[in-house]
Amino acid sequence: RIAWSIRVLDEVTPRVRDYVLSFGERMATILLSSILRSNGIEAEGIPYPILITDSNYGEANVIEDLSRKETLNVISNVKSNVIVIPGFIGKTIDGRYTTLGRGGSDYTATLFGKLLGMNEVRLITEVPGIMTGDPKKFPNAKTIPRLSLEEAIELSQLGAKRLHPRTFDPLFDTSIKVFVESLYEDGFTIIDGKCDSNDGLKGISLLDNLKLITVESTKIVGKIGSAAKITTEAKETGVNIISISQPASETTIQLAVDSTSASRLLNRLEELKGSLVKNVEVKDIDVVGI
């Protein structure tokens, strides 16, 4: 019925989209718990969301105190030794399904680790841990054996499976150790919030296929809110700003954005010519971080 209504209306609300997207995680929970049982492992799947969130559909925010109570309540009623819980999805206080946005599955794992007071969380990826560089671009990249929490956040985009920085948000002010390891290869990275690493260079990150947009105008000099106006245009066109800079002279604002979405922002900036913007220049760039 939901699919039929979407087809007839030719549109889908954020709330309905989240409900439809929830089926993947819920079905995966049922399948994985069934596979474990068929292999002699006592497991029980929880095919519904446990985390309590707000109603910001598509990128819901978890309400930790309510989620902790709900999680402990659900877990206490499970008798199996292994519990399979869906990631990426949550529910509002009135029971409507939500999704947690990009990186939601890994974020769910570390969040449950915090809510349940766990000592360890293991994230299974396609590569054996966080590496010194993306192995697709740096064939000689090696696994970094140990990282501090801050280093992990900076390097979390490396590897075949990229970990979203928000994955590590629940780890602050906890003693949880996170193991990032592979399902297919030996090796792992230990992320420890208490790790005081002073080993210098740990890895190289490369962001390619970017556009550097330079907005030039004397009208933005000393004008409060001019930079906010430019970034608001990016927000309204759905363009993520990877980096932003402005010199002390305030005559230019430079934005680094993904090439695939740059045209939307450029079209909007062209409309501002004469009122706020004098000239717009665009260059292809790659960003290297060490």
N, C-alpha and C positions, 0 to 999 in steps of 0.2 A: 504493500500500500504506500509506503514511503517513497519507493522508487517510482511508482506510478504518479504520485503527486508531484515529484520533482520533474518528471517528464512533461506532465501537463502544464505546470506553471513555468517551466523552463527557467527555474531559478531555485536556489537553495539558501536558506538562512544559515548563519553561523552555528546556531543551536542544532539544527537538523544535520548539518555537515559533521559536527562532532559526534552526534549519535551514530551516524552511518560509519564514521571512521572507527568507532569503538569496537565494531564487530570483529575486525582483524585481530586485535589483542585478545579479545574474549575467546575467539575460536582457537587462537594459538595456545591459550592457557589450557583449554579442554584437551587439545591434541597432545601437548607435551606431557600433561599429567597422565594421559592414557598410555602414551609410549613408555613412560617410566614404570607404570604398573605392569605393563606387558613384559617388562624386563626384570620383574621381581622386586622393584623398588616401591615401597609403600609411599604413595604420593596422593595428594588431594589438590585439585585445582579450584581456585576461587574465580569463577567466570564473571565477575562484576567488579567495578571500581571500588576501592576502599578509601582512597584519599579524598578529603573534603576540600573543595576549592570555591573560589568566587565564580561569578558568571561571566568572566571575560573569555568567552568562547574562542577557541583556536589557540589561545595562549593563557590558560587559566593559572591563577596564582593559588598555591596551596595554603590552606589555613592550618598551620602546624598543630596547634593545641587540639583542635577538633579531630584532625587526622590521626594524631597519636591515640586518642581515646578510641576511635573507630578501629584502628589497626589492632590494638591490644584486645579489643572485644572480639574481633573476628578470629584472630590467632588463637585465643584462649578456647575457642569452641572447636578447633581442629585437632583431631587425635592422631593424624598421620605424622610421620617423622619429617617428611618433605612436603613443603607447601609451595605451590606454583601460583604466583600472583601476577596479574597483568600490569604492565608498565604503560606509560604514556597517557593513560586516561584517569579521570577523576569524576567526581560528581558534586553538584551544588548541595547546599543544605536541604533543599527540597527534592533532591534526588535526580536532577537532570544531568545527563552525561556531558562531560567536558574533555578537552584534550589539553595537554601541557605544552604543546608547541615543539619547536625544533630542539632536539636533544632530550626530549621528554622521557624516553625509556631509560637511558643511563642515569638521568637525574632522579627518576623514580627509585632506582636501585640504591643510590647513595642516601636518598632521603629516608627510605625504609630502614637502612642501616642506622641512621641517626634516631629515628622514632623508636626503634626496638633496642637501642643501646648496644649495638653489635661492635665487636672488636675489629672485624674485617669485612670488606666488601670486595667481591671479585667481578670484574667487568671482562667479558669474553669478546674478543675482537678477531678480525682476520689476520692481524699481525701480532707478533710476540711482544707486546708492550708499546710504550711511546718511544719513537725512534729519533735518531739524530737528524733525520730528514725524511721527507716523503720517499719511500722506497721506489715509487714509480718514476721519480725524477732523480733520485740519488741512489743508484744501485748498490753502493757500498755502505748505505745507512746501517747503523747498528742500534740495537736496543739499549736504551739508557736504564741501567739497573735500579737507580733510586733517584727520586725527585722530591723536593719540598712542594708544599701545596701551591705556593706562588709560582714556582717553576712549571708545575704541571698545567696551571691555568694558561701560562704564556705559550707552552708548547703543545697544548691539547689538540691543535688542528693538524698535527703531523700524523702521517700514517695512512694506510688504506681505509681504515674506519676512523673518521675524525670524531673526536669527543668534544662535545660542546662545552665551553667554559662553565656554563651553569651546572654541569655535572658535579662540580666540586663545591658549589655553594653550601650544601648541608654539612660539609666537613669542617668548617671553621668552628673553633671552640669545642672540638671533639678530639678524641684520641684514636679515631678510626683509621686503619691502614687500608688503602685501596690497592689491589693487585690488578694490573691491566695485563691480560695474557691472551694467548691465542688458542683456538680450538684445534689448530692443525700443526703448530710448531712449538718447540720448546722455547723457554725464555719468558720473562715477564718484567714489568716495571712496578716497583713499590712506591706508592705515593704516601708520604707520611707528613702530616701537618707539623710534627715536631722535628722533622729533619732540618738541620741547620747546615745547608750545603754551601761550601765556598770553593767549589771546584772549577769556577770560571765558566768557559763556554760549554754549553750542554748540547745545543742543536742549532740547526739552521731551518728557518721557515721561509717559504717562498709563496707569495701570492701573485699569480700572474693574471693576464687578461683583465687588466684594470684600465680605467680612464682617469686621467688627472684633469679636472675641470677647474680652470682659473677664471674667477669672476673679477673683472676690473671696473672700478668706478671711484671717482672722488666724492661721490654723494654718500658713500658709506663711512667716510672719515668722521670720527667723533659722533656718529649717529647711533644712539642707543637702540639696540634691537635689530640692527641691520644684519648681523650674522644669524640671528634667530629667524629672520625673515627668509634667508636663503635655506637654512636647514628645515624650516617648516615646509617650503616648497618640495624639498626632497621627501619629507614624510608624507605629504599629501599625494605624491606621485608613486609612493611605494618603493622608494630607492633607499637602500641602506648605505649610510656614509661610513666607509671603512677608516678614513682619516680626514682630519680637517686642520688647517693651519691658516694663520693670518699674521703678517709682519707688523712691527710696531707702527709703521706708517699708516696702517689700516686701509691702504688703497686697493688691496686685493684679498680675496678669500679663495683658498685652494681646497678642493674636495677630491678625495680618491674614492671612486665608486666602481662597482662591477660593470664590465663592458656591456653585459646583456641588458642592463636596466638604464644605462647612461642616457640613451636617447630620450626617455621620458622626462628626465630632469632638464636636459638641454632644451627641449621644446618649451618647457615652462619658463626657463630663464630667458629665452628669446622674447617671451611676452613681456618681460620686465624691462627690456631695453628702453631707455629714454626716461623711465621713472626712477629706477634704482640702479640698474645695471647699464654700464657703458659698453663693455665688450666682454665676450666669452671666448676663451681659448680651450682647446681640447688636445691632449696628448695621450698616446699609449704608454703605459708604464708597467713595470713589475716591482714588487716590494719584497726586499730581502730583510729578514730579521734574524739576529743572532743572540 
